[in-house]
Amino acid sequence: MLTLRLYLAQRISAMLMVPFVIVHLIAMIYAIQGGLSAAEILGRTQGSAFWFAFYGLFVVAAAVHGAIGLRVIAAEWLRLARGLDLLMWAAGALFLGLGARAVLAVTL
């Protein structure tokens, strides 16, 4: 069962991700069209407070959204009743940790 708070958190995280996805896609298309190499892209993102904040917030929104979604899937498809919140928090922590590691690698 999805509570109202979780429902709202997932919808708000989805709304936050829309501009992040659009900007990310535009940046990737620009990089590909410009023929930038991976080294050139990293040269532009490393040390950038903007890209650190941008991708950091993107990761937070995606981790929240994904963890809640995984909770719903586990409840509906696996018929789990117990441990849903633990699964959600563990998945969220995993997603957040992996995403943070990627953001740090690209921006620091």
Protein Blocks (a to p, Z undefined) as FASTA:
>chain_A
ZZfklmmmmmmmmmmmmmmmmmmmmmmmmmmmnopafklmmmmmgopaklmmmmmmmmmm
mmmmmmmmmmmmmmmmnopaghklmmmmmmmmmmmmmmmmmmmmmmZZ
